[in-house]
């Protein structure tokens, strides 16, 4: 499957701690790492590790972090010819991991320079793809522009609205697959998806935009998704949670690789893949291979 990921490139500075410090407080951590990350990178690596033919459109600084990030993509078999190099810094994410959960502070850096002009220079790549995958760590105007040109050409548009911002109606109307978590769903619909009934309300509000497939991830509770006129539940797989940093991105990359085989297959595969990711430290490096996901699915029947 030919997939274009239009998204972010970050260097992740990760520190592990037993608790999050209060304002003005200094505490000791218990581990530090520098990883290649960015939601765009993580989703691209996930799809590539699971067998996809991936091209990445984005921007990185003319710095060592940019060099390392692009090399990481290339090492995972991803085409990087559409990545612009800029004189600003490569994006940086400072991530605190506490008991498996994380909080993140992001400096977008070069990601802010993923422009309509960059898209126009690479429009043929987008129009020749089976699907385009996007997140919101790049300018919303660019995301909306890509969605419009891809959707109008029959290229499937997969959107992960993270980090969440106000979404233009035009963007939602040109989205084919919308994958979001509970916080993002509440922001968009103004309904908290804390009960089955409220999850239905969220889904119904989103369906009014004409989105074909909606997936609402629920963490340890799995996910719910639209299947024609029904809303179905995919249970989570048991996992010892070590680091959730790239779990959602793994889910999205895995889902994209199986969506042509049907929604139920894609949901089960994506859930299995993300359950492996959370059992490991790191971002891109924690993402499993297709063989690992297949082995897990085979073991549980």
C-alpha positions in Angstrom: 0.0 0.0 0.0 1.4 3.4 -1.0 1.0 5.9 1.8 2.1 9.5 2.1 2.5 10.9 5.6 2.4 14.6 5.8 3.6 15.5 9.3 6.0 16.3 12.0 9.6 15.5 12.7 10.8 15.8 16.3 13.6 14.9 18.5 12.2 13.5 21.8 14.0 14.3 25.0 12.6 11.7 27.4 13.0 11.5 31.2 11.4 8.8 33.4 10.2 9.7 36.9 8.0 8.3 39.6 5.9 11.4 39.8 5.4 14.7 38.0 7.0 17.6 39.9 4.9 20.5 41.3 5.5 24.1 40.1 8.9 25.3 41.4 9.9 21.8 42.5 13.0 19.9 41.4 12.9 16.1 41.6 15.2 13.3 40.5 14.4 11.2 37.4 15.4 7.5 36.9 16.4 7.4 33.2 17.0 9.6 30.2 16.9 9.0 26.5 17.1 10.9 23.2 14.8 9.4 20.6 13.6 10.1 17.1 9.9 11.1 17.2 7.1 13.3 16.1 3.6 12.0 15.5 4.3 12.1 11.7 7.5 10.1 12.0 6.0 7.6 14.4 3.0 6.9 12.2 5.2 6.6 9.1 7.6 4.2 10.9 4.7 2.1 12.1 3.2 1.8 8.6 6.7 1.1 7.1 7.6 -1.6 9.7 4.2 -3.3 9.0 4.9 -3.5 5.2 3.8 -0.1 3.8 5.5 1.8 0.9 5.8 5.2 2.7 6.8 8.6 1.5 7.2 11.4 4.1 6.5 15.1 3.5 7.7 17.4 6.2 10.5 19.7 7.3 13.6 19.4 9.5 16.3 21.8 10.5 19.8 21.9 9.1 21.1 20.5 12.4 22.3 17.2 13.8 18.8 16.4 15.1 17.5 16.8 11.6 20.2 14.6 10.1 19.5 11.8 12.7 15.8 12.0 12.2 16.0 11.7 8.4 18.5 8.9 8.7 16.0 7.1 11.1 13.3 7.4 8.4 15.6 6.1 5.7 16.7 3.2 7.9 13.1 2.2 8.1 12.7 2.2 4.4 10.8 5.5 4.1 11.3 7.8 1.1 12.6 11.2 2.4 13.0 13.1 -0.9 10.0 15.4 0.0 11.5 16.6 3.3 12.6 20.2 3.2 15.7 21.3 5.2 15.4 24.7 6.9 17.6 27.1 8.9 15.4 26.8 12.0 15.8 24.0 14.6 14.3 20.6 14.1 11.2 20.1 16.3 11.8 19.1 19.9 9.5 17.3 22.4 10.4 17.2 26.1 8.6 14.1 27.4 8.1 13.1 31.0 7.2 9.5 31.5 5.6 8.7 34.9 4.3 5.1 35.6 3.8 4.4 31.9 1.9 7.6 31.1 3.4 10.7 29.6 3.1 14.5 29.4 4.8 16.4 26.6 6.0 20.0 25.9 6.6 20.7 22.2 8.7 23.2 20.3 7.5 22.8 16.7 10.6 24.4 15.1 10.8 23.4 11.4 7.4 21.7 11.6 5.9 25.2 11.4 7.4 25.5 7.9 5.5 22.7 6.3 3.7 25.0 4.0 1.2 25.0 1.1 4.2 25.7 -1.2 6.0 22.6 0.0 2.8 20.6 -0.7 2.5 22.1 -4.2 6.0 21.0 -5.0 5.1 17.5 -4.0 1.5 17.4 -5.2 2.1 14.6 -7.7 3.4 12.3 -4.9 0.1 12.9 -2.9 -2.1 12.3 -5.9 -0.5 9.0 -6.8 -0.9 7.6 -3.3 -3.5 5.2 -1.9 -3.8 7.3 1.3 -2.5 10.3 3.0 -2.0 10.4 6.8 -1.9 13.6 8.8 -1.7 15.0 12.3 -1.7 18.5 13.7 1.9 19.1 14.7 2.2 21.1 11.4 0.1 24.2 10.5 -3.6 23.5 10.3 -3.9 25.5 7.1 -1.5 23.0 5.4 -3.4 20.0 6.8 -6.7 21.4 5.4 -5.1 22.1 2.0 -3.7 18.6 1.7 -7.1 17.1 2.7 -8.9 19.1 0.1 -6.6 18.2 -2.8 -6.3 14.5 -1.8 -10.0 13.9 -1.1 -11.1 15.6 -4.4 -8.7 13.2 -6.3 -10.0 10.1 -4.6 -7.0 9.6 -2.3 -8.1 8.4 1.2 -7.5 11.0 3.9 -6.7 9.7 7.4 -6.6 12.4 10.1 -5.4 12.2 13.7 -6.3 15.5 15.3 -3.4 15.7 17.8 -2.5 18.0 19.3 -6.1 19.2 19.2 -7.0 22.6 17.9 -10.2 24.1 16.4 -10.9 22.1 13.2 -12.2 23.9 10.1 -15.4 22.3 8.8 -13.7 22.0 5.4 -11.1 19.8 6.9 -13.6 17.4 8.5 -15.6 17.3 5.3 -12.6 16.1 3.4 -11.6 13.5 5.9 -12.3 9.8 5.2 -11.0 8.2 8.4 -10.9 10.1 11.7 -8.9 8.6 14.5 -9.0 10.4 17.8 -8.9 9.9 21.6 -11.3 10.8 24.3 -9.9 14.2 25.0 -9.9 15.1 21.3 -13.4 13.8 20.9 -14.7 16.0 23.8 -13.0 19.1 22.3 -14.5 18.6 18.9 -18.0 17.5 19.9 -18.4 19.2 23.3 -19.6 15.9 24.6 -17.5 13.9 27.1 -17.3 10.2 25.9 -17.4 8.8 29.4 -20.4 6.5 28.8 -21.7 4.3 26.0 -24.5 6.8 25.3 -22.1 9.8 25.2 -19.8 7.9 22.8 -22.7 7.4 20.5 -23.5 11.1 20.7 -19.9 11.9 19.8 -19.9 9.5 16.9 -23.2 10.9 15.6 -22.0 14.5 15.7 -18.9 13.6 13.8 -20.8 11.6 11.2 -22.8 14.7 10.3 -19.6 15.9 8.5 -19.8 13.0 6.2 -16.7 11.2 7.6 -16.9 7.6 6.5 -15.0 5.9 9.3 -14.6 7.2 12.9 -12.4 5.5 15.5 -12.4 6.6 19.1 -9.6 5.2 21.1 -10.2 4.6 24.8 -6.8 3.5 26.2 -7.1 0.5 28.4 -10.8 0.1 27.4 -9.8 -0.4 23.7 -11.7 1.6 21.1 -15.1 2.1 19.5 -15.6 2.6 15.8 -18.3 3.1 13.2 -19.1 0.2 10.9 -21.7 1.4 8.4 -24.7 2.4 10.7 -23.4 0.5 13.8 -21.0 1.5 16.6 -18.8 -1.4 17.6 -16.2 -2.0 20.4 -12.7 -3.4 20.0 -11.4 -4.6 23.4 -7.8 -3.9 24.4 -5.1 -6.6 24.5 -3.4 -7.2 27.8 0.0 -5.6 28.1 2.4 -4.5 30.8 2.5 -0.7 30.2 6.0 0.7 30.2 5.7 3.8 28.0 2.6 5.0 26.1 4.5 7.6 24.0 4.0 6.1 20.5 1.0 3.9 21.2 -1.6 6.1 19.4 0.8 6.6 16.4 1.4 2.8 16.2 -2.4 2.2 16.2 -2.8 4.7 13.3 0.0 3.3 11.2 -1.2 -0.3 11.7 -4.8 0.6 11.0 -3.8 2.2 7.7 -2.0 -1.0 6.7 -5.1 -3.1 7.2 -8.0 -0.8 6.4 -8.5 -2.2 2.9 -9.1 -5.7 4.5 -12.1 -4.4 6.4 -12.7 -2.3 9.5 -12.8 -5.2 12.0 -9.5 -6.6 10.7 -7.9 -3.2 10.9 -9.1 -2.5 14.4 -7.9 -5.9 15.8 -4.5 -5.5 14.0 -4.0 -1.9 15.2 -4.9 -2.8 18.8 -2.5 -5.7 18.8 0.3 -3.5 17.4 -0.2 -0.7 20.0 -0.3 -3.2 22.8 3.3 -4.2 21.9 4.4 -0.6 21.7 3.3 0.3 25.2 5.4 -2.6 26.6 8.6 -0.9 25.4 10.4 2.3 26.1 10.8 4.9 23.3 8.9 6.3 20.3 9.9 5.0 16.9 12.1 2.2 18.3 9.2 0.8 20.3 7.1 0.1 17.3 6.8 -3.6 16.4 7.3 -5.3 13.1 4.6 -7.1 11.1 6.0 -10.4 12.2 5.7 -9.5 15.9 2.1 -8.4 15.5 1.2 -11.5 13.5 2.8 -13.7 16.2 0.8 -12.0 18.9 -2.5 -12.4 17.0 -1.7 -16.0 16.4 -1.0 -16.6 20.1 -4.4 -15.3 21.2 -6.4 -16.9 18.3 
